[in-house]
């Protein structure tokens, strides 16, 4: 995304630059929040899939 921002700046696509910067900030914020989530990373048992031949 940083490379896309640099390209947009080089090409003078100011609206694109703003949008990409907002997206980058949101992505960084989400990653930061995920890293700060205490102990919420647990496995989920999805069970064994059943196919039509198994019925």
HELIX and SHEET records of a PDB file:
HELIX    1   1 UNK A    2  UNK A   11  1                                  10    
HELIX    2   2 UNK A   14  UNK A   36  1                                  23    
HELIX    3   3 UNK A   52  UNK A   54  5                                   3    
END                                                                             
